[in-house]
Amino acid sequence: MQTSDRQNQQLKIAARGALVGIVVYLIISSLKLGAAYFFHSASLRADGLNNLTDIISSILIFIGLRIARKPVDEDHYFGHSKFEPLASFATSLIMFTVGLEVIKSSAERFIAQDYPTPDLQALWVGLAASVILLVTQRYIYHLAKKTQSMGLKASAKDLFSDFLTTLATMVAIAASSLGLAWLDILTALVIGGIILHTAYTIFKDSTFELSDGFDQEELEAYRAIVLKHPQIRAVPQIRARLCGQYVHVDITVLIDGHLSVIQSHHITEEIEQILAYNYNVYDVDVHVEPYFQTNLNQ
């Protein structure tokens, strides 16, 4: 079972998206952290640290996508696509760590009532960053839909979250200049919470796939369309698993026990084609069992 040219091309496109994310986050995090230092903004610092984790995230996803392109070998019959959700899992752990650090440091300053007033020039950095983030998010979202890459889907969610966070940071900086300096620290706390929430979402999605979880409604849709085949009497068992963007299905079908081996083989090929055409299933393993008329009377 070799990775097709089309699927390999999708992985290349997804890797390109991850590379774009690395460059964008490198620029934005540098701008925000530098501006936070010079303009004394706690919320901008928290936002910059958030984007710093995104650099690591994008690097891990890029590496995961590169490894996922490796062909099947004797130790990896299903290929290397699991490296993509594995990269997302590692990303979530890093984000948990940074989110907790942001909350801890911001809470300490909030309790100590250490409220430095940010310079309004920091707003220009936030404005530039928000525009870059929104444009990049739309680009990555387009690639994620095109390639069905879990890593890029997570990246697109994170980019939109970062866009909203940057807007909140700008509001906090503006409010601080009006005498609400504590709002800058409070916004930093909220940003820490957003980082933790995003980390949890990515953690949940990646562990679901790594543990071979699969959407039951989609599985029942597979069963229903296979049962529409005129030669299929029943589908006693069906299961599926994800390997990155690829779906692998194991299915047991009952057909007329008097059919020849060649006829049965043709039916299994038709089932593979049905699932591939309607649901873009990558690999189907069909197990055939005989179904005799006497079974109907039992």
Secondary structure per residue as TSV (DSSP state, phi and psi in degrees):
chain	resnum	aa	ss	phi	psi
A	1	M	-	360.0	97.6
A	2	Q	-	-96.3	151.0
A	3	T	-	-69.8	125.5
A	4	S	-	-69.5	163.4
A	5	D	H	-61.8	-39.3
A	6	R	H	-64.2	-45.2
A	7	Q	H	-67.9	-36.7
A	8	N	H	-64.8	-37.6
A	9	Q	H	-66.1	-37.6
A	10	Q	H	-62.3	-41.0
A	11	L	H	-66.0	-36.2
A	12	K	H	-64.0	-42.9
A	13	I	H	-63.7	-43.4
A	14	A	H	-62.4	-40.3
A	15	A	H	-64.5	-36.3
A	16	R	H	-63.4	-39.9
A	17	G	H	-62.7	-41.8
A	18	A	H	-63.7	-37.3
A	19	L	H	-66.2	-39.5
A	20	V	H	-60.9	-41.8
A	21	G	H	-60.2	-40.4
A	22	I	H	-60.4	-48.7
A	23	V	H	-63.4	-46.0
A	24	V	H	-62.9	-47.2
A	25	Y	H	-67.0	-32.1
A	26	L	H	-63.3	-43.3
A	27	I	H	-67.1	-47.9
A	28	I	H	-67.5	-44.2
A	29	S	H	-64.7	-37.6
A	30	S	H	-63.6	-43.8
A	31	L	H	-62.5	-47.0
A	32	K	H	-68.1	-45.5
A	33	L	H	-67.1	-38.0
A	34	G	H	-64.9	-44.8
A	35	A	H	-66.7	-37.4
A	36	A	H	-62.0	-37.9
A	37	Y	H	-69.3	-46.7
A	38	F	H	-78.4	-30.1
A	39	F	H	-106.1	5.1
A	40	H	T	59.3	51.2
A	41	S	-	-115.3	117.0
A	42	A	H	-69.3	-38.6
A	43	S	H	-68.0	-36.9
A	44	L	H	-69.4	-34.6
A	45	R	H	-64.1	-45.6
A	46	A	H	-62.1	-40.7
A	47	D	H	-65.2	-39.4
A	48	G	H	-65.6	-39.8
A	49	L	H	-65.1	-36.8
A	50	N	H	-59.0	-46.0
A	51	N	H	-68.8	-27.1
A	52	L	H	-64.7	-39.3
A	53	T	H	-65.7	-30.4
A	54	D	H	-68.2	-29.9
A	55	I	H	-62.7	-49.0
A	56	I	H	-61.0	-42.2
A	57	S	H	-58.9	-48.6
A	58	S	H	-65.0	-36.5
A	59	I	H	-64.7	-45.0
A	60	L	H	-63.2	-42.2
A	61	I	H	-64.7	-40.5
A	62	F	H	-61.1	-45.6
A	63	I	H	-63.2	-43.8
A	64	G	H	-59.8	-41.6
A	65	L	H	-68.8	-35.3
A	66	R	H	-65.0	-44.0
A	67	I	H	-68.1	-36.4
A	68	A	H	-61.5	-22.8
A	69	R	T	-77.3	-12.6
A	70	K	S	-63.3	141.0
A	71	P	-	-71.7	168.5
A	72	V	-	-61.3	139.8
A	73	D	B	-132.3	-177.7
A	74	E	T	-67.6	-19.8
A	75	D	T	-96.7	-13.8
A	76	H	B	-134.0	79.4
A	77	Y	T	-64.0	-33.3
A	78	F	T	-91.2	13.0
A	79	G	-	84.5	-165.9
A	80	H	S	-116.1	19.9
A	81	S	T	-65.5	-21.3
A	82	K	T	-65.5	-15.5
A	83	F	H	-66.8	-24.0
A	84	E	H	-67.9	-53.9
A	85	P	H	-65.2	-26.6
A	86	L	H	-64.9	-38.6
A	87	A	H	-65.4	-39.6
A	88	S	H	-64.2	-38.7
A	89	F	H	-62.1	-45.9
A	90	A	H	-62.6	-37.9
A	91	T	H	-60.3	-43.6
A	92	S	H	-61.4	-37.3
A	93	L	H	-66.1	-40.4
A	94	I	H	-65.2	-41.3
A	95	M	H	-65.4	-37.3
A	96	F	H	-57.8	-45.5
A	97	T	H	-62.3	-47.1
A	98	V	H	-67.1	-41.5
A	99	G	H	-59.2	-43.3
A	100	L	H	-65.6	-37.5
A	101	E	H	-66.4	-41.3
A	102	V	H	-63.4	-44.3
A	103	I	H	-64.1	-43.0
A	104	K	H	-62.0	-51.7
A	105	S	H	-66.6	-37.9
A	106	S	H	-70.2	-39.3
A	107	A	H	-63.8	-39.7
A	108	E	H	-62.2	-41.9
A	109	R	H	-71.0	-34.8
A	110	F	H	-67.4	-43.2
A	111	I	H	-65.7	-39.0
A	112	A	T	-78.4	-4.1
A	113	Q	T	56.8	41.2
A	114	D	-	-90.8	91.2
A	115	Y	-	-117.0	77.1
A	116	P	-	-68.9	143.0
A	117	T	-	-86.6	119.6
A	118	P	-	-68.7	151.6
A	119	D	-	-76.8	137.2
A	120	L	T	-64.4	-16.8
A	121	Q	T	-63.0	-20.7
A	122	A	H	-63.8	-22.4
A	123	L	H	-62.0	-36.2
A	124	W	H	-65.1	-36.7
A	125	V	H	-64.8	-44.4
A	126	G	H	-62.4	-40.3
A	127	L	H	-63.9	-46.7
A	128	A	H	-62.1	-42.6
A	129	A	H	-64.9	-40.4
A	130	S	H	-64.9	-39.0
A	131	V	H	-65.3	-46.6
A	132	I	H	-61.1	-42.7
A	133	L	H	-63.8	-42.9
A	134	L	H	-66.5	-43.5
A	135	V	H	-63.0	-44.4
A	136	T	H	-65.2	-39.3
A	137	Q	H	-60.8	-43.0
A	138	R	H	-65.3	-37.5
A	139	Y	H	-66.3	-47.8
A	140	I	H	-66.0	-38.5
A	141	Y	H	-61.5	-40.7
A	142	H	H	-62.6	-44.0
A	143	L	H	-66.1	-37.8
A	144	A	H	-63.0	-42.2
A	145	K	H	-67.7	-36.1
A	146	K	H	-70.8	-38.3
A	147	T	H	-102.7	-11.9
A	148	Q	T	56.3	35.6
A	149	S	-	-82.9	124.0
A	150	M	H	-63.6	-39.7
A	151	G	H	-62.4	-43.0
A	152	L	H	-71.6	-32.8
A	153	K	H	-62.3	-43.3
A	154	A	H	-64.1	-39.4
A	155	S	H	-65.6	-39.9
A	156	A	H	-64.6	-40.9
A	157	K	H	-62.0	-43.7
A	158	D	H	-65.3	-39.5
A	159	L	H	-63.7	-41.4
A	160	F	H	-68.2	-38.5
A	161	S	H	-61.5	-40.7
A	162	D	H	-65.5	-37.1
A	163	F	H	-61.3	-47.6
A	164	L	H	-64.9	-38.7
A	165	T	H	-63.3	-40.5
A	166	T	H	-65.1	-39.1
A	167	L	H	-62.1	-43.0
A	168	A	H	-62.7	-37.9
A	169	T	H	-62.8	-41.5
A	170	M	H	-63.2	-41.2
A	171	V	H	-62.3	-42.8
A	172	A	H	-63.7	-41.4
A	173	I	H	-65.0	-42.9
A	174	A	H	-63.8	-42.0
A	175	A	H	-65.5	-35.2
A	176	S	H	-62.5	-35.1
A	177	S	T	-69.4	-15.3
A	178	L	T	-97.3	12.3
A	179	G	T	100.7	5.7
A	180	L	-	-107.3	57.1
A	181	A	T	-61.3	-29.9
A	182	W	H	-64.0	-23.0
A	183	L	H	-67.6	-29.0
A	184	D	H	-63.8	-43.4
A	185	I	H	-67.9	-41.9
A	186	L	H	-62.2	-39.4
A	187	T	H	-64.0	-37.1
A	188	A	H	-61.2	-39.7
A	189	L	H	-62.5	-43.4
A	190	V	H	-63.4	-41.4
A	191	I	H	-60.8	-40.5
A	192	G	H	-58.9	-40.5
A	193	G	H	-65.0	-39.1
A	194	I	H	-64.2	-40.7
A	195	I	H	-60.3	-44.5
A	196	L	H	-64.6	-39.9
A	197	H	H	-65.3	-43.8
A	198	T	H	-63.0	-40.9
A	199	A	H	-60.8	-42.3
A	200	Y	H	-64.2	-42.3
A	201	T	H	-61.4	-46.6
A	202	I	H	-65.9	-40.5
A	203	F	H	-60.1	-46.1
A	204	K	H	-63.5	-46.4
A	205	D	H	-65.8	-42.7
A	206	S	H	-70.4	-40.8
A	207	T	H	-69.4	-31.5
A	208	F	H	-61.1	-43.7
A	209	E	H	-74.4	-41.4
A	210	L	H	-63.9	-28.0
A	211	S	T	-92.9	15.0
A	212	D	T	63.1	32.6
A	213	G	-	-72.6	152.2
A	214	F	-	-150.2	143.5
A	215	D	-	-63.9	120.4
A	216	Q	H	-69.1	-32.8
A	217	E	H	-65.1	-40.2
A	218	E	H	-66.6	-38.4
A	219	L	H	-63.1	-41.7
A	220	E	H	-67.7	-30.1
A	221	A	H	-66.5	-38.2
A	222	Y	H	-61.1	-47.6
A	223	R	H	-59.4	-44.7
A	224	A	H	-62.4	-42.7
A	225	I	H	-72.7	-32.0
A	226	V	H	-67.9	-37.4
A	227	L	H	-67.0	-15.8
A	228	K	T	-75.3	-15.0
A	229	H	S	-65.6	130.4
A	230	P	T	-62.0	-23.1
A	231	Q	T	-92.8	-7.8
A	232	I	E	-88.9	120.6
A	233	R	E	-88.8	-34.0
A	234	A	E	-163.9	159.3
A	235	V	E	-125.4	86.5
A	236	P	E	-69.1	-24.2
A	237	Q	E	-148.6	136.8
A	238	I	E	-150.0	136.5
A	239	R	E	-146.6	156.4
A	240	A	E	-146.5	158.5
A	241	R	E	-145.7	153.6
A	242	L	E	-101.8	138.3
A	243	C	E	-124.6	91.5
A	244	G	T	67.4	-120.4
A	245	Q	T	-92.7	-0.4
A	246	Y	E	-100.6	138.2
A	247	V	E	-104.2	129.6
A	248	H	E	-114.3	128.0
A	249	V	E	-119.8	133.8
A	250	D	E	-112.5	125.6
A	251	I	E	-138.7	139.0
A	252	T	E	-111.2	127.0
A	253	V	E	-124.4	148.8
A	254	L	E	-104.7	127.7
A	255	I	E	-130.4	169.3
A	256	D	E	-52.5	122.9
A	257	G	T	-67.6	-12.1
A	258	H	T	-90.9	-3.6
A	259	L	S	-71.6	150.4
A	260	S	-	-75.8	168.7
A	261	V	H	-62.1	-41.1
A	262	I	H	-63.6	-43.0
A	263	Q	H	-63.0	-41.6
A	264	S	H	-63.0	-39.6
A	265	H	H	-64.1	-41.2
A	266	H	H	-60.9	-38.6
A	267	I	H	-64.7	-41.8
A	268	T	H	-63.4	-37.5
A	269	E	H	-66.2	-37.3
A	270	E	H	-66.3	-37.8
A	271	I	H	-63.1	-43.7
A	272	E	H	-59.2	-43.2
A	273	Q	H	-67.0	-39.1
A	274	I	H	-60.8	-48.4
A	275	L	H	-70.1	-36.6
A	276	A	H	-67.8	-41.4
A	277	Y	H	-72.5	-44.3
A	278	N	H	-84.5	-29.8
A	279	Y	H	-129.6	7.4
A	280	N	-	56.6	36.3
A	281	V	-	-70.5	131.2
A	282	Y	S	-78.0	-41.9
A	283	D	E	-143.2	132.6
A	284	V	E	-128.1	127.0
A	285	D	E	-109.8	109.8
A	286	V	E	-103.4	125.1
A	287	H	E	-107.8	125.3
A	288	V	E	-104.2	133.7
A	289	E	E	-126.7	147.4
A	290	P	E	-74.8	145.0
A	291	Y	E	-130.1	107.2
A	292	F	-	-95.2	158.2
A	293	Q	G	-59.8	-30.8
A	294	T	G	-62.9	-25.4
A	295	N	G	-64.3	-28.0
A	296	L	G	-69.4	-26.0
A	297	N	G	-92.1	-2.1
A	298	Q	-	-87.5	360.0
